[in-house]
Structures are given as structure tokens and as C-alpha cells.
């Protein structure tokens, strides 16, 4: 994964250990990346603690990014 791809992640791109990259650098429409369970657990905890994505459904993807740019 590239840093630019990580910065574009939004909560709906994360499903347990599977991350969906939208518009990856490879030029494909989407790519799937699998992460370790330990990283997945930490990411889920981070999202919950920060309240990312909660109540942001009407605000657009930029406001609900997992890692603020």
C-alpha cells in the first residue's frame, strides 16, 4: 500500500481484515488489500475512539477519512 492510498481510506473501505482501495496507483478501478488481524483490530479501535464516520453520511467522504490529510 502507498501512503496516498492509506490517506484516501474511509470507513466503508474497511471490512475486518480486507481494505478496498479506490482508484489505486495501478490504474485499476479497485484493489483489495489484506492486513493482519492485529492491525485490523488496532484500526477498528482507532476509528471507534475517534468517532470517524459516525454521523458523517451526509457530509461527504473527505470529512470521514480514516487518516485526515
ABEGO torsion letter per residue (X at the ends): XBAAAAAABBAAABBEABBBBBGBAAGBABBBBBBBAAAAAAAAAAAAAAGBGBGAAAAEAAAABABBX
